Every structure is written in C-alpha cells, then in structure tokens.
C-alpha cells in the first residue's frame, strides 16, 4: 500500500503541507475561501519537531491499527480496496479511544464536531495534497521499498541537521552566567 513518507533531511517546517491539507478538505477547494469557511476546516496533518528535525505528523495507516481495535462503533475501519484506515464520521461517537491508543498521536479530537479526525490520504484523489504541495519534495507518496530507494540517494541539498537556517539557530549561544558551558538558545 502506498503511504506518505517524509525525508526529514529536506523538511524545512514551511507548513505548506498543512495549508494544502486544509484547502483539499475545504468545501471551496480554494485557499482564500477555505480560510473563511464555517465551520472552520481542520488540518489533518501537523508539523512537529523532533531531535532529528521537523516532520509532518499524520496517520500512518498502520497494518495492525490500534485505532481500529479500540473503536467500539466500527467508525474507524480499513477500506478493503485501498487498505487505508478511514473514519466513518456518521458512526463516530467521540469517545476518543482512537486518539488515546494511536502510538503516533496522529488521530485528533475535534471538539467542535465531537468526532475524531485523521489523515485520509485525500480519499477520492490520486495522491495526497501535501505531497504535491511540498516545495522541497520532502514528502513522497509511495510503497515503502520505493521510499527506501529514494533515501539511499543524496538529499539534493543540506540535510536538516546541516540546513543553513537551522545551523545558525544551533550555533547561537548565550553568555554563561556561571562557570560552565554556554547555554544554547
């Protein structure tokens, strides 16, 4: 099954994937109009930081999905044709069991609607909007083997650890007030 993978060597935390997700799931499908829609469109992917760099947090569509096992109503289910883990929002009762058991924190509680939210890989479209929108091509919609092959190739520019913008942030230090190593800002 194809999934969205992220090459964290290329992700610069620009949040373009978040915007593309909101626009794709809006009623209008247009950026400016999506911002004014009510109820407000929720993003299904969120940029998170880690010690290795930034990455877009979204559902992994796990083979053995804990969220499916935890769902008492059957709202969280696997599409037999595509293998995607999807939510039937008509069946969701907002118990948040799926939110609690997701090992990645990729299922979100929408308090406005009382329903669970997660990435649906842009169900009904050929590929996820976040992948097409990524300006650094950090996101890849592929089988795992294809992604591994891509990861063997050079990133094409500085890695996230060596990215010039991040290198400046890591290099700044504040003067130590007491004896010892300077603290990193």
C-alpha positions as CSV (number, residue, x, y, z in Angstrom):
1,X,0.0,0.0,0.0
2,X,1.2,3.5,-0.8
3,X,1.8,5.8,2.2
4,X,3.2,9.3,2.7
5,X,6.8,9.2,3.8
6,X,8.9,12.2,4.8
7,X,12.6,12.7,4.1
8,X,13.4,14.8,7.2
9,X,16.7,15.8,5.6
10,X,14.6,18.0,3.3
11,X,11.7,19.2,5.5
12,X,12.1,22.9,6.4
13,X,8.9,23.3,8.5
14,X,7.3,25.6,6.0
15,X,3.8,24.2,6.8
16,X,2.8,24.2,3.1
17,X,1.6,20.6,3.7
18,X,-0.8,21.8,6.4
19,X,-2.2,24.5,4.1
20,X,-2.6,22.1,1.2
21,X,-4.5,19.7,3.5
22,X,-6.9,22.4,4.7
23,X,-7.6,23.6,1.1
24,X,-8.1,20.0,-0.2
25,X,-10.6,19.2,2.6
26,X,-12.4,22.6,2.3
27,X,-15.8,23.0,0.6
28,X,-14.4,25.5,-1.9
29,X,-11.1,23.9,-2.7
30,X,-9.6,27.5,-2.8
31,X,-7.1,28.9,-0.3
32,X,-8.8,32.3,0.4
33,X,-12.3,30.9,0.5
34,X,-11.2,28.0,2.7
35,X,-9.9,30.4,5.4
36,X,-13.4,31.9,5.7
37,X,-15.5,28.8,5.7
38,X,-17.7,27.9,8.7
39,X,-17.3,25.6,10.3
40,X,-13.6,26.1,10.1
41,X,-11.7,23.3,8.1
42,X,-9.4,21.3,10.4
43,X,-6.0,20.3,9.2
44,X,-5.3,16.5,9.2
45,X,-1.5,16.9,9.1
46,X,0.5,18.9,11.6
47,X,4.2,19.8,11.6
48,X,6.1,18.6,14.6
49,X,9.7,18.9,15.7
50,X,11.9,16.2,16.9
51,X,15.6,15.9,17.8
52,X,16.3,14.8,14.2
53,X,14.3,17.6,12.5
54,X,10.8,18.6,11.6
55,X,8.2,16.2,10.1
56,X,4.6,16.3,9.2
57,X,2.6,14.2,11.7
58,X,-0.2,12.3,10.1
59,X,-1.8,8.9,10.1
60,X,0.5,6.1,9.1
61,X,-2.4,3.8,8.1
62,X,-0.8,1.0,10.2
63,X,-1.1,-2.6,9.1
64,X,-2.2,-3.5,12.6
65,X,-4.0,-0.3,13.5
66,X,-4.7,0.1,17.3
67,X,-7.3,2.7,16.5
68,X,-9.4,0.2,14.6
69,X,-9.2,-2.3,17.5
70,X,-10.1,0.4,20.0
71,X,-13.1,1.8,18.1
72,X,-16.3,0.3,19.6
73,X,-18.7,1.6,16.9
74,X,-16.7,0.5,13.9
75,X,-16.3,4.1,12.8
76,X,-12.6,3.5,12.4
77,X,-12.2,0.9,9.7
78,X,-9.9,-0.3,6.9
79,X,-11.1,0.2,3.4
80,X,-10.8,-3.3,1.9
81,X,-10.0,-2.0,-1.6
82,X,-7.2,0.5,-0.8
83,X,-6.0,-0.6,2.6
84,X,-6.4,2.9,4.0
85,X,-7.6,3.4,7.6
86,X,-10.6,5.6,7.4
87,X,-13.2,7.2,9.8
88,X,-17.0,6.9,9.1
89,X,-17.9,10.2,10.8
90,X,-21.6,9.2,10.9
91,X,-20.7,6.3,13.2
92,X,-18.1,8.1,15.4
93,X,-19.5,9.0,18.9
94,X,-16.5,11.0,20.0
95,X,-15.3,8.6,22.7
96,X,-11.7,9.4,21.7
97,X,-10.4,5.8,22.3
98,X,-8.7,6.0,18.9
99,X,-7.0,9.3,19.9
100,X,-5.7,7.6,23.1
101,X,-4.3,4.5,21.5
102,X,-2.6,5.9,18.4
103,X,1.1,5.4,19.1
104,X,2.0,8.3,16.8
105,X,-0.5,10.8,18.1
106,X,-1.9,11.1,14.6
107,X,-5.6,10.9,15.4
108,X,-7.0,14.2,16.6
109,X,-10.0,15.1,18.7
110,X,-12.2,17.7,17.0
111,X,-14.0,19.2,20.0
112,X,-16.2,21.4,17.7
113,X,-17.8,18.4,16.0
114,X,-17.3,15.8,18.7
115,X,-15.7,13.5,16.1
116,X,-12.2,12.0,15.6
117,X,-10.0,13.4,12.7
118,X,-7.1,11.9,10.9
119,X,-5.3,11.9,7.6
120,X,-7.4,10.0,4.9
121,X,-4.6,10.2,2.3
122,X,-7.0,12.6,0.4
123,X,-9.6,9.9,-0.2
124,X,-11.1,10.3,-3.7
125,X,-8.0,11.8,-5.2
126,X,-5.0,10.2,-6.9
127,X,-2.5,11.4,-4.4
128,X,-2.4,13.5,-1.1
129,X,-2.4,17.2,-1.5
130,X,0.5,17.6,1.0
131,X,2.9,15.6,-1.3
132,X,2.1,17.7,-4.4
133,X,2.4,21.0,-2.4
134,X,5.8,20.2,-0.7
135,X,8.3,22.7,-2.1
136,X,11.4,20.8,-1.1
137,X,9.9,17.4,-2.2
138,X,10.5,16.1,1.4
139,X,7.2,14.2,1.1
140,X,6.8,11.1,-1.0
141,X,3.7,9.0,-1.7
142,X,5.0,5.6,-2.5
143,X,5.4,2.0,-1.3
144,X,8.0,1.6,1.4
145,X,10.5,-0.1,-0.9
146,X,10.4,2.9,-3.3
147,X,10.9,5.3,-0.3
148,X,13.9,3.3,0.9
149,X,15.5,3.6,-2.5
150,X,14.9,7.3,-2.6
151,X,16.5,7.6,0.9
152,X,19.7,6.0,-0.5
153,X,20.2,8.9,-2.8
154,X,21.7,12.2,-1.7
155,X,19.1,14.7,-0.3
156,X,19.9,17.3,-3.0
157,X,20.8,20.0,-0.6
158,X,22.0,20.3,3.0
159,X,20.4,17.9,5.5
160,X,18.1,19.2,8.2
161,X,20.9,19.0,10.7
162,X,23.1,21.0,8.4
163,X,20.5,23.3,6.9
164,X,21.9,26.8,7.0
165,X,18.8,28.2,8.8
166,X,19.0,25.6,11.5
167,X,22.8,25.7,11.7
168,X,22.5,29.4,12.7
169,X,20.0,28.6,15.4
170,X,22.1,25.8,16.8
171,X,25.3,27.9,16.7
172,X,23.9,30.9,18.7
173,X,24.9,30.7,22.3
174,X,24.1,33.0,25.2
175,X,26.9,34.0,27.6
176,X,27.2,31.8,30.6
177,X,26.2,33.5,33.8
178,X,28.1,31.0,35.9
179,X,31.1,28.9,35.2
180,X,30.5,26.1,32.8
181,X,29.4,25.6,29.2
182,X,27.3,28.3,27.5
183,X,23.6,27.5,27.1
184,X,22.2,27.0,23.6
185,X,19.3,29.2,22.7
